[in-house]
Amino acid sequence: MTLFGAATTRGGSGRRNTLGLRNVHKVRLETVKVLVIGPGGREHAIVRSLLEDPNVSEVHAAPGNAGISKLVPTHAIDGNDPAAVAALASKLAVDLVVVGPEAPLAAGVSDAVREAGIPVFGPSKAAAQLEASKAFAKQVMAEAGVPTAMARVASNAEEAADALDAFGAPYVVKDDGLAAGKGVVVTDSRDEALAHAQSCFDAGGTVVIEEFLDGPEVSLFVLCDGHTTVPLSPAQDFKRIFDNDEGPNTGGMGAYTPLDWAPEGLIQDVIDRVAQPTVDEMARRGTPFVGVLYCGLALTSRGVRVIEFNVRFGDPETQAVLARLKTPLGSLLLAAAKGELDKAEELRWSKESAVAVVVAAENYPDTPRTGDRIRGLKKVEELEGVHVVHAGTKLDEEGKVVSAGGRVLAVVALGTDLVEAREKAYDGVELIQLEGAQFRTDIAGKASRGEIRVSYAATSSVPKVQA
């Protein structure tokens, strides 16, 4: 059994990070042709934003979904096959490949594309271990002095039981490998925690058992080019399937941004204590991190703590965050892929709030029902400030949109504040017709009512970013 202690905090150098607020040299780009890899809502949101970038001349997607196919050409390849992706990128003569999901990154798609001489936004297979192995991420955090939960890695039931008893309830058990956001169990039941651990052992894996972290959770995407870090606007997502954070974990049932309740200096604190030290450590190891570092954080009474790292844009936070981003996305991602984030255009954000509400299929997150017709999409798009992001959708033989996954779509709305954005988002959800559909009714509810309380205080003296 491997034991990781709570990391001793040390600040990042701050020499190679930027909050995107100062005036920096703006790079003039020729028009860019982009290929986006992935089938989900995150990729649909990325495609939408790329199409708004005046420097982006053409966008392709593989394999895409029903919503993406209405916007750009799609290609029916296996996005997890490094050779197939590299071949398609070369055939299309694209200037940039953006890899959306975690599985292609862990499979080495970015490596194959880079070997083909094409810039790619997404970490190498080696760097993607930050998400593919939670034990590896703990090792990196320990070396980098990044504050996180104390944890033990267990490979059998006896080790798991010892770790659970050491940390006590609530019990936190995480599948060490990729689990699409659903490999984590947080429970007061020791039997349930042990059962989840055993299911991971039976599948040939190991688990990471952690101390429970109190305080509200925050998602912060940080663009990285191997050295420079540029944070986006923080968001909060909702992992559990039911209202009031009840039921099993999912890939995410909704999100909102910005976080008006976030403490002063939070973003700079995360850059200095989490993102920059991690990127520096990855560079020191000879596996520079290029892409987006998703920092899943808990704002505890003892300060910021890392819950997990992902190595790609989170879903559904991406849908809300990109809805507010005014800086051209393609230019940003190309700058990261080329190691030129320090020259990228400063970030600009809409003053509006964004709320994304996920509509999921019946029986999600277990074995979701698929193949059902989805109606009401055009009516939603007619609402001012509201749009639909497709996730698990496809076109049937008649060209009609049907469900093809657990999380089917997200309704995303912009409003002058969270109250208005929520109202618009749920007005859109009510127009969606999908048999057996389920969605949470409390996305951004507490925040819109000013009910979130934070006992954490940032250690940074840098003013809070006005997102």
N, C-alpha and C positions, 0 to 999 in steps of 0.2 A: 504494500500500500504506500502510495506517495502522499506526503503531507506538504501542503503549501501554507505558509503563514501569511498573515496580513502584511501587505507590502508596506515598507517604510516609504513615506511620501518624499519625493524630491521634485522640485520644480523643473520644468523643461527650460532649455536655454532661452527660448523666446526669440532666438536669432533667425529662425527659419520658419516662423509662422506668421500668418496675417489674418486679421479678423475681416479683411475685405472692406475696410472702411476708409483707408487712406488713399490718396490719389497715387496710382502707380502707372507705369508706362503701359499703354494699351497696345497690344499687338495687332497689327493689321493683317488679316488673314485672307488668303484666296478662298474661293468657294470650296466647301468641303462636302464630300460624299461619304455617308455614314451607313454602316451596317449594325443593326441592333439585334443581339442574340437573346431569345427568350420568348415564352408564350403567355406571360401573365399581365396583371394589372400594372405592375412596376414598369414593364416594358412599354405598355400602351401610354403611360404617363410620360416616359422618356421620349417616345416618338412624337407625341403632341408638342412637347417643349422644343425638340430639335427642329420641328417644322416651323416654329416661330422665330428661329435664329436666321437673320438675313445672310449670314455667312454659310449656311447649310444649303447646298444646291439640290441634294437628293438624299432620300432616306430609304433603306431597305430593311426588312426584318425577317428573321428565321427562328422558329417557324411562324411566330405571330399568333393572332387569334382573330375572331370575327370583327372585333373593333379595329384592330390594327390593319387588317386587310382592306378596310374601307378608306384608309388614309395613304398607305404606301404599298409597294409591291412586296409580297411575302414569298418565302422559299421553303419548300417542304424538305428540310434536312434534319438530321439529329443534331440538335444544338449542343449535346454533350460529347460529340465526336470531334476531337481536336483537328484531325485531318480534314474532315468534311467542312468544318467552319473555315479553316485556312484556305481550302480550295475555293470555296464560295467567295470569300473576301478577295482573293486574287483574281478570280473570274470577273467579278464586278468592278475590279480596280478601285476599291474604296480607299479613302484617305484615313478612315478611323473606324475601328470596331469597338462597340460598347457591349460588354458582356453583362447581362442583367442578373440571372440567378446564381446561386451558390454552386450547384452541381457542375456546370461547365467549368467554373473556375477551379474547383477541386480536381477536375479531370485533366486540367492542363491546357484548356482551350487557348488561354492568353499566351502561353508559351509557344504554341504552334503558330499563332498569328504573328507574334513578334519574329519568330524564325523566318517567316515569309516576308519580313521587311515592312510590315504594316503596323502603324501605331495602334495600340489597343488600350482602352480604359478598362482596367481590371487587373488584379494581382496575378502573379505567377502561381503555379501549383504549390511551390514551396511557401510563398507568402500567404496563400489562401488557407494554410494550416491554422491561421488565427481563428478561423471559423470551423474548419473541418475537424479540429481536435481541441476540445475545451481544455484538456490537460496541457497541450502545447501552449495555448493562450495563457494559462496560469504561469507556465514557466517563463514566458516572455515578460509578463507583467511583474513577476518576481525580480527578474534581472533588471528591468527598467524602473523599478521602484514605483509602479503604478498601484494606487490603492484599490483593493478588491476584497471580496469576501474570503475568509479562511476556507480552505477546501481540502478534501482528501479524494484521491483517485482509488476506486475499489474495483477489483476484478472477480470477486466472488461474494456469495451471500454473507459469509462470516465477516469479511472486511466491511461490507456495506452496513451490517448491523452495528459494528463497532463505531463506524463513523456517524451513523444516525444517533447513537446514544451519546457520542461525544458532543455533538452540536445541539441536540434536543429539538423540540418542536418550536415553530413550524419547520417541517422537514423539506429540504430542497434537493431533489435528485435529478441530474441531467445526464442524458445519453451523451457519451463523449463524442460521438460522430454527428454527421449531418442528419437532421430530423425535420427539416422544413418548418422550424419554429414550434413543433409539437412534441419535442423530446424531453420537455421539462415538466416535472410534477412538483407542485408545492402543496403540502397537505399537513394537517394535524394528526393524521392517522399513520402510525408507524407501519402497520400492516400494508397500507396502500403504498407507502414509500418503498418498502421492501419488495412488494410485488412488481413495481415499475422497474426497480433495479434488476430483479430476476429476469424480467422480460428482455432487458438489454443484454444480460449475460447469456440467455438462451439464444439470442441472435448472434452471439459471438463477439459482443462488444464489452466495453467497460463503462463505468459511470463516474461522474464527478459529484460528490456530495458536499454541499456548502452550508455555511451558516446562513440563516435568514437575514436579509437586509430590510430594515424598516424605511419608511419615507416614500414619497411619490417617485415614480419612474419617469425618466426623460430619455428620448432618443435624439442623438446628435450625429448628423452625417458630417464627416470631415473629408474633403477632397485632398488627395495626396499624390505627389509626383516622385516619391522616393525620398524627398528631403523636406519640401515645403508642405505646410498644412493650411488649408482654408476651410473654416467651418461654415456650414449652412445654418438656416434658422432651426432652432430646436423644436421638437414636436413631442407629442405624447400619444401612444397607441394603447389599444385595449385588447389584451390577449385572450381572455376567457370568452367562451361562446355565449354566455348569458349575462343579462343585466346584473349590476352590483358585483361584477367580477366573480361570478359563480360558474361552475361547470368546468370542463376540461380546457386545457390550453389549445389555441388554434394558431394559425399563421398570422392572425390579427383581424379584428372585426371592425376597426375604425380608427381614425386619428384626427388630430387637429393641430394647428399652429397659427400664430406664435403662442408662447406661454407667458402671458402677462404676469403670472404669479411667480415666475422664476426669479431667484435672488440676484442681486447686483453682482456682476463679475463672474457669473456662472460659466459663460462660454470661454472666457480667457482662462478660468480655472481649469476647465476640462482640457484645453489646449496645452497649458503648461504642465499639468500633472498627469494627463492620460495620453492624449493623441501624439504630441510631439515626442515624449519619451519612448512611446511604442514605435513610432516611425524611425527614430534614431537607433533603437535597439535592432530593429529589423535590418536597417542598413549596415549596422555593425556586424551582423551575422552573415552578411553577403547576400541577403534576400530582400532587396529594397521593395517597399510596399508602394505600388502604383494603383490607384483606384479610389474607392470610397471606403473609409474605415467607419463602420457603423458602431458608435459607442452607445451601448445600452447601459444606462446609469441609474443608480438609486441615490436620491438626495437624503442621506441618513442624518441622524442627530450627531454623528461623528464626522460628517463631511461627505464629499462625493465618493461613491464606490462604483466600480465597474461590475455590472451584472454579467455582461457578455460582450464579445466583439463579433460582428459580422463583417464580411469583406465585400459587401455590395449594398446597394440602396435597399432600405427596408420597405416592406409592403405590408400595410397600406400607407405608411408615413410619406413615402415618395409622392403619392397622389396629392396629398395636401401641401407638402413643401414646394413642389415644383409649380403648383398652381399660383404661388405667390412670387416666384422668382422672376425678376425682370431682366437680369443679366442674361445675354445669349448663352444657352446651355452648351451648344456644340463647341463654341470657342473655349469655354472652361474645360470641357472634357479633353479636347485636343491638347490644350496647354498642359494638363496633367499627364497625358500619355507621352508627351515630348519632353517632360521635365522642365517645363517653363511656367509653372504656376506663379512664380514670383513676378512674372511679367503680365499676368492675366488682368483683365478688366476688373475693376472693383465691383463688388456685389451690390445690386440694387433690388429692393423688395417692394411689393405692393403693401400699402398701409392696411389692406383688408385682412380679415381673418379667414382661414380656410378650414372646412370640416369635411372629412370623408367618411361615409357610412357604407360598410360592406353588406351586400346582400348575398347570403350563402344558400347552398342547396339543402334540401331536406336530408337529415341524418349526418350532416357535417358536424364534427370533424372525423366521424368514424368511416362509414362507407357511403359517401354522398350519392344521392340520386342524380342521374344525368339524363340528357336527351330530351328535356322538356323545353317547349317553346317559350321564349321570353318576349313579352309584349310591353308596350308603353315606352320604349326607348326614345322614339321621336318626340313624344310629349314631354319627356324630361328635358331633352335638349332645347325645347322651346322656352323653358324657364330662364329668366335673366340671371346670369351669374352661376348657372348650374350646368354640369356636364357629366356624362357617364364614362367611366373607365372600365373597359372589359378585362376580365381575368380568365375565368374558366368558361369560355364561350367558343362556339364554332358555327359554321354555316351548314345546314343540312342539305340534302339532295335538292330541295326546292329553293335553296338560297335564303332560308329563314334562319334567324339567330336562335340557337338552342344552347342549353347548359351543357358544359363539358368538364366540369370540375367542382371542387368543394366550395371555394369562394368564387362566385359567379361574376360579380361586378361590384363596382363602388360608385356611389353617387357623391360627387364632389361639388361643394358650393363655396362661393366667396361672399362675404358680407361685411358691413361696416364694423361689426364686432362679432364675437362668438354667438351671441344670442340670435342675430340675424342669419349668420352662416348656418347655424343648426336648423333654424326654421326652414331655410331654403333646401338644405340637404334632405330633411325628412319629408318636405313637400314632394321632392323628387322620388324618394323611396316609395311613397304611397302610390305613385303612378306606375311602378313596376309590377307587372303581373307574371309570376312564376309559381307554379304549383308547388306547395310545400316549402316555400322560401322562408328563411329566418334571418333576423337582423336584431341588433341591440338597439334599444330605444334611449340609451343613456350616454351616447358618445358626446364628449365635451360638456356633459351636463353639469357636473360639479364645478368645472372651471368657469362656465358661463354664469354660474350663480355665486362665484367668488368663495367657494367652499374648500378650496385646497390650501392647506397650511403646511409650511415648510419650516423646520427647526434648524436646517442647515444654513450656514453662512459661508460664502465663498472666501477663500484665502487671498485671492488676487485683489490688487488695488486698482486694476484696470476697470473703467466704467463698463456697465452692461451694454452689450450690443443692442442697438435699436433695430430690431428686425421688422 
